[in-house]
Amino acid sequence: MNIINIIQEGVVKAVNTLYNEEIGTDKVTMSATRKEFTGDFTVVTFPFTKIARKKPDEIGEEMGKFLVDNIREVSGYNVIKGFLNLEIDDQFWKSFLEEVSAVENYGTQTSNGRKVMVEFSSPNTNKPLHLGHIRNILLGWSCSQILETAGYDVIKVQILNDRGVAVCKSMYAWKTFGNNETPESSGIKGDQLVGKYYVLFQQKLKEEYSAWQQTSEALEVYNSKKKEDQDQESFFKKYDKVYFNEYSVVGKAVKEMLIKWEDNDPEVRALWKQMNSWVYAGYEVTYKDLNVTFDKLYYESDTYLLGKDMIQKGLEAGILKEDGKRVLVDLEDVKLGVKTVIKSDGTSTYTSQDLGTAKLRYEDFGMEKVVYVVGDEQISHFKVLFEILKRLGEPYADGLYHLAYGMIDLPTGKMKSREGTIVDADDLVAEVIGEARNGSVERGDLDDLPVEKREDTYRKIGLAALKYFILKINPQKRMVFNPQESVDLQGDTGPYIQNAFVRIQSVLRKADHADTSGSVDYKKLESSERELIALLYKFPEIIQQAAEQYDPALVASFSFDLAKVFHRFYHDCKIITAETPAAKDFRLKLSTVVGQVIEKSMGLLGIEMPERM
């Protein structure tokens, strides 16, 4: 029962009858009617002015009358300039509700036979997951659920960046200053313990760099490399990376450790395995708290050499070039510059690692699409990666997509992992659950529940607040997360939508009325009933759009609209004490379907529904 197709075919007939011209349905431009106007769907009449040789509003009047007279689903119309707003007959909406109420898992599309991989989270194993990772994880998980519901075969993966300079920084600091501290001896979660030593390394490096700036060597560097009248403070503020690579004692030690790792030095490898095992155990706790799982894990330590093999083939094909031990790719022709894929010391870059990972995953799964959920600071990296894979002739290269999302800040400002000012993911989860608990205790809503059920409800409300607040923002936008605002029961929040679901369940429990067959005798729809059913009708389209755009914010916005209209319907229309048995049955049936769709749409965001609030 596709009303869009019905209207489009009606417009085709109208053009043929009124203006003696044959057109296809693809020439009919339609959209949902804007909220400030009366109607359900709007047809744009401007494209028909040449055919009809009339003004757009004249065409709208003629076409509107034709559709009302000839298409039984169209009950009325109005014309605003070149826009024909059509009202759909109540019987169509009532029949649609009857149809949907009998459908199990409404909104889920049949399999399209297409396989897509979504890579998300993918942290460096030198620190715990933080607020930025949470946005990544929630986007990746939600996109996976949406794509699966849209009919795709989805594989959820992450690449654990378990080697490299950053990892060696934590290892060096623990080896030098750790005194054999372990998660067990310290009572610190494994990933947080390793992160502690990453921050410590950065502190030691900063102290070393500050001391070096007072030396004659630093003065010589400043005098030879400064730009015009650049002062020392601003010069050295931007020189820290060069210092680390060329002058730093601890920097040299870290790079030597990485080279030893690549040479399979037993002592370095043993330390690496031990510290990574602590991190993995910590990550598992966080993923479990967020209710997130993966189908397969990949490790950079297993894939970076595969990348080197691909680079060798690229050299043989003339796609890549050698400069000593350094390997380059010239992408000037596509305005991506000249990029290094193997460093001058022979060690791998992220690009070489990602080349190997891409090939391995295609061999494992043969997917036609891969969605990389990675922050927008890596846009250039992925453009280069995708271009190299195309030039290497990899069969999956045209199906690669970088879902670049904006950074996430707190009201207090930016986070800096090097300075230890990041917001730990575990702490944030605990904070939003605490906010949910405090609000509920203050209201006294759950005092009669057993402690275990109360805590589970706080968890669901808190996580709904966190997940919805992040996912309601378009991924490309930078955002500020405010834990206190997120748990508000009013406005555009997860708990507000949960409250609509809880209200529905309360109504259904009180009604205790399984048989709603009398709903077919209900006659005239109230405006909020029409609006609810029209929203339900859009649900499959919303899922499809969100899948195509990799944008959970579309589902979040739909969920909020549905909850908002239900709250208005609940206020305006009696349900259990409705004026007739038919009205009661109809409204109970409508409430049931709305509850099911809210639960499903929020489930696509990874959000669970509580029984009580």
N, C-alpha and C positions, 0 to 999 in steps of 0.2 A: 504494500500500500504506500506508494511513493507520491506524495502530493506535489513535489517539485516536477516530476515527469508529467503528472496530470495537467498542471498549469502550463508547462512549456508546450505540450501538445495542443492545449487549448489556444494558446497564443498563435501557434503555427496555423491552426484552422481559422482563427480570426483574421490573420493577415491575408490568407488565401481568399476568404469570403469577402472581406471588406475592401481589399485593395488588389485582388486578383494577382497575387504574387506568391510563388512557391519559395519557402525558406526552410531551413533545418532547425531542429531544437537547439543546436549549438549557437544560433544567432539570438537566442532569447536570454537576456541578462537579468538574473534574479538575485534577490537577497532577502533576508528576514527584514520585516518592516521595523524601522527605528522606533524606539520606545515612546517618543513624543508624538507619534502619529497613530491613528486608528488603522488596524489591519494586522495581518499575519505575515504576508509575503508581498514584496514589491517588485513590479516589472518596470524596467527602464524603457521608455518609449522613444527616446532620442534616435536610436538606430533606424527607426522606421519612417523618419521624416522624408527621406528621398523617395521611398516607395509610395507613401501615401500622399506626398506633396501637401502635407498639412502640418500645423503646429503640434508640438509634443503633447500639449494639454488636450487638444482636440482629439488626437489619436487615443489618448488615455480614456476619454469619455466614451468614444465609440467602442474601444476594445473592452472596457469594463462592462458596458451593457451587454456586449456579445457574450462575454464569459459568464455573467450572471444568468443569462437566458439559456445558455447551452452547456454549461459545465455544472452539474448538480452540486459539486463540492464547494463551489464559490457562491457565497450568499450575499455579498455586498462589496462595494468598492468606493474609493474616493481618489481624487486626482490632485496631486501637489506638483504644479509645474509639469515636468516631464516624467513624473513618477506615478505609476498606477499602483495604489495600495489595495490589496485584495483581502477580504475577510472570508475565512473558511467556515463552512457550515458546521454547526454543532454535531450533527450526526457523524461527520467524518472523524472528529476528535473522540466522540464516544466509542465509535467502532474501533478506532486505533487503540484506545485504552483497553477494551475487551480483548483485543488481539494480543497486546503486550502482557496483560495480566496472565495469559496462558503460556507465555514463552519463558522457558528456563534460561537464565543467564543472558538476559536482554543486553545487547550492545556488543557481545562477543561475535567477531566475524569468523566465517569459515576459513580454513587454512588456504593461503594463497600459494603454498608450495615454495616460498622464498625464505632463504636462511640469512639471518643478520646476526652479527656479533656486536655486543656492546662492551667496550672496555671502560671500566671506571675504577675509582679509588686510586689504585696504583701508586702507593706512597714510596718514598725513600725510607729505607729501614734504619734511619739514624735519629728518628724522633717519633713521638706518639702522633696519632691522628688528631687533627685540630679542627677548628670551625670551618676553615677553607676546605678541608677534606670532606666535612659533612655535606657541604653544598654539592661537591662532586659526587659523593656516594648517593645522595638522595636523587640527584638528577639522573644518574646512571641507572639506579634501581627503578625509578618511575618510568623512564623511557623504555626500559626492558619490559615492564608490565604493559605499557600502552602498546608497544609494537606487537607483543604476543596476543593481546586482545584484538588488535587489528588484523590478525591472521598470519603473522610471521612466525617462523621457527627461530627462537631467540637463544643465543648462547651468551651467558654472562661470564666475563673473564676480568682478571686484573693482571698486570705485570708488576711484580714486586721488584723495585729498583734496589736490589740487595748488594750492589757493589759500586765502587766508584769513590771519588774524593770525599764526598760528604759522609759516606759510611765509614771511611778510614779515619775521618776526624774524630768520630765518637770512639772508634777502636783505640786510636792513639791516646786520647784523653783518659780512657778507662785504664789502659795499660800503664800510663805514666802516673796517674793520680788516684786510681780506683781502689787500691788496697784490697783487691779481690772482693769488692762489694758485689752482692747478687740480689735478685729480687727477694729471695728467701731471707737473706741476712738483714736486708734493709726494710722489708715490708712494703717496697715500692713496686708497682705494676711494671712488668718487664719493659714495655715500650717507653714508659715514662722514665725509667732508670737510664736507658740508653740515651734518651733525649736530654737528660740532665748532663751527660758527659759531652754531648754535642754543644750545648750552651757553654759548658766549662771551657771547651776548646776555643770557642769564639772569644771568650773573655781573655784567655791566655794570649791568643793571637792579637787582640786589641791592645793589650798591655805591651806586648813585644813591639807592635807597630808604633805605638806612642813613644816608646823609648828610642826606637830607631830614628824617628823624625828629628831627634836632637843631635844626631851624629853628623860628622863631616861628610860621610858618604851620602846621607839623605840631602844635605845642602847642595852637594855637587849634582845630584839627580834633579833637584828642584831648579837649579840655575840652568841646566842644560835642556830641560824639557818643558819648562813653564811657558805659558802662552802670554806674550806681551807683558803687561804689568800684573799678571795673576798673583795674588798673595799666597803665602805658604799654606794657610789653613784650607782654602778652597782647592788648592792643587792636591794636597794630600788626601782630601776627602774623596777624590775621584781616582786616587792612585793605589787604593788598597788591594785591588785584584792583581795588579802588576807586582806589587810588593810581595804578595803571597806566593806568586809563581817564581819570582826571581831573587828575592832577598831573604825571605822569612826562614828562620831555622826550623820552626815547627811545621811550616808549609813544606819544606824540603823533606822532613821526616814523614809526613803524610803521603807525599808523592812516591817516596821510596817504598812505603808500605803497600801502596797500590801496585807498584811494579812487582814487588815480591808476591802479592796476591796473584797476579796474572802469571807469575812463574811457578805457582803452586807451592810456595814456601810452607812447610808443614805447620810451623808455629803460627804464622799469620792466618793460615786457613782455619786452624783450630779455634783461634780467638774469634774469627769471623763467624764461624758456625755457632759458637756459644752465644754471642751477643745477638745474632739474628734469631736464634731460637727464643730468646727472651722477648724480642719484639713481636714475633708471630703469635706467641701465647697471649700477649697483651692485645694485639689487634683482634683476635678471635672474640675476646670479651666485648670489645666495642661493637663489632659487627653483630654479635648476638643481641646486644642491647638495642641496636637499631633495626633488628629483624631483617638482616641482609645476608644473602648467601651468594656464592659464585659456583658456576659449573666447572670451571677449571682455573687453576693458578699457573701463571708463567713466571719465570725468574730470569732477571737480566743476566745472572751468572751462567745460565744455560744457553742464552741466545746470542750473547755478544760475539762469540766466535763464528756463529752462523752468518752474522752480518759481515764479518771479515771475508768469508767465502764469497758472499755476493759482491763485495767490493772488489775482490780479485777478478771476478768475471767482468765487472764494470771496467776495470783497467784494461783487460784483454780486449774488450769491445771498443775501447777508446772513449767511453762515456765519462770515466774518471781519469785523473792525472796525478802523477807522483811528483812530489817536491821533497827529495830526500826520503825520510820515513813518513813524511806528511802526505796524506792523500786528499785531493781537492776535487770538487765538482764545480764546473763553470755554468752558472745558470743566469748569466747576464742577459741572455736573449729573452728570458721571461721575467726580467727585472727582480731576480732574487739574489743577484750577486755571485760571488765565489765563496763556497762554503767548505769547511774542513770536515771530513768524515773519519779520518784517522789522524791523531795528533802527531806532532813532530817527535815525541818520545816513543811512538809506536802503539800507544794505548788507544782504546776505543772511545768514541763519542756517543752521545745519546742517539744520534742519527744512525750510526752503524749498528747499535743495539736494536733500534726499532726496525731496521731493514730485516735483520734476522728473525725477529719476533713475528713480523708480518708474514714472512714466507712460511715459518713453522706453523702458524695458526691456520693458514690456508691449507697446508698439507693435512692438518688434523681434522678440519671441519668442512673445507670446500665452500665457505659462505660467499655470497655475492656482494654483501655489504659489511663494512666495519665502521662502527661509530666510536670515535675516540672522545671520551669526555675528559677534557683537559682545559685548564684555565687559559684565558685569552692572552696571557703573556707568552704563550707558546705558539701563537698563530704562525709566525715565520718558520718555526721548526717544522710544523706539519705541512706547510706549503712546500718546503724543500723536500721533506720525506716523500710526499705524494708524487712530486715531480721526478725524483730519482727512480721511484718504483715504476712510473710510466715509461721512463727511458730505458729501464732494464727489461721492459716488456712483460712485467708480471701480470697474469690474467685477471687479478682482482683489483688492479690499480685504479680503475675508473669507479669502483664502488666504495672508495674511502671517504669518510666525512669527519671533519673535526668539529665537535660540538663545543665551541669555545664559550665559556661562561665568564662573567665578570667576577671580580674579587668580592669578598664579603668582609665588611668591617663591623665594629661595634660602635655604640654611641661615643665611646672614649677615643675612637680613632683606629688607625691601621694596626695590624698585628705584625710582629717581626720575630720569626723563629730563631734567628741568630742571637737575638738579645733576650730570648726567653719570655717575650711578651705575648706569645700565642695563647689562644684560649683552647685549652685541652678539651677534646671531644667528650671524654667521660665526665669532666666537670660540668660541661654545658648541658649534657643530658640530665645529670643530677640536678642542675639548677632549674631547668624547666619543669621537671617533675616536682621539685620542691615548691615552685611557684603555684603549680596546679594543686598541690596538697594544701598550701596555705590558704588559697582562695576557697577551697571546698570546706576546710575546717572552719573558716570564718563564717561561711553560710550555714554550716551544719547539715548539708544536704545528704551526707552519706553516713551519718552517725549510727544508723541502725544496721549497717552492714558489718560482717566479720572483718577483722583487720586485713586478712589476706585479700579479700575482694576489694576492700577500700584501696589498698596499695596498688592492686592491678588497675583499678580505675584511674588513680592518679597517674600511673605510668602511661596509660592510653591517652589521657587528656594532655599530659605534658609533651609526649612525643607528637601528638597531633598538632599542638601549638608550634613546636619546632619545625616539623616537616612542612606544614602548610605555609608558615610564614616565609620559608625559604623558597618553596616551589611555586608560590603564587606570583613570583617575580619572573619575568621573561629572562631566560638564562643569559642573554647577552648583556643585561644591565648589571652594573655594580650595585651593591645593596648594603644596607645597614641593618643588622639584626638586633632587635631589642627584646630580651627575654620577658620583661614585664608586659609589654604590649601584646606579645604573642598569645598569652593565655587569657586574654579578655574574652568574656562570654558574649560580648556585643561586637558588631562590626565584622570586618572581613578577616576572620580568624578560624583556625581549625576547630576550636571548642564551640564556636557559634554554630558551625555546620553539624558537629556531633550532637549539639543540643536539639537540632531539628529531628535527627534520627531518634534520639532518646524520647522526644515528645511523641513521635509516631508510635514507637513501641508501647508507650504508656497508654495511648488511645486504644491501640489494638488489644492490649491486655484487659482494659476496662470493658471494651465492647464484647469480648469473648464471643465473637460472631463469625464463624468460619464460612457460612453460606452467604455470599453476596450476589447471588444470581439475580436478585431483584433490581440490580443496577441498570439492567437493560430498559427498564420502564422509566428511568429518569429523563426528564424532558429538556429543560433549558439550562445551559451552563452559566454559572456565575463567572465574572471576569477573571478572578484568580484561579478558578478551575481550568478555564481555557488556557490561561498562561502557563499553568503547571503542565498540562498535557502537551502544549506546544514545546515546552522545554524538554520534556521526556522524548518527544519526537526527534529533537536535535542530537540526542546523546550519541548514536552511532556516528553521525557526521563529525561531532566534536572529537571522538576517538580517532577517526581517520585523519583529521586535520592535525591533531597533536602528534600522531605517528609520522606524518609526512614532514612536519616542521621540527620534530624532536623537541617539543615544547609542552611540558607538563602544566605550565601556567594556564593553558587553554582549558584543561580539565579542572584545575583549581577554580578558575573563574566560573565555569559551568556549575560546579558543586555549590559555590557560594550563591549564585543566582537561584538555584533550585531550592536551597535552604531558605533564602530570603523570601521567595514567593510562597513557600509552604508556611512559614511563620505568619505571613499576611493572610493566607487562606484559613489557617487555624483561628486567627483572630476574627475574620469576617464571616466564616461559615460554621454553623453548628454541625458537628459530626455525629456523635452518639445520640444527641437529642435533636437530630435533624427534623425538619417539618414533615417529611413523609418517609415511609420505609424505603422507598426507592432512592431517595436522596441519601439516607443513611448508608445503604448498601453501596451506592456509587462512591460516596466520599471515603468509606472504609477501603474500597478497592483502590481508589486513587491514592490514598495515604500509604497503602501497602506497597504499591509500585514505586512511589516516590522514595519510600524508605529503602527499598531494594536498590534503586539506582544511586541514592546517596552513598549507601554502603559500598557499592561497586566502584563508583567514581572516586571515592576517597581511598578505596583499596588500591586503585591505580597510582595513588600518591604514596602508598605504603602506610596508610593510616587505618588503624582499627577503630571499630565503634564500641563504646561502652554500653552496658545495659542501663546504667543510671548515671546521673551527674549531680 
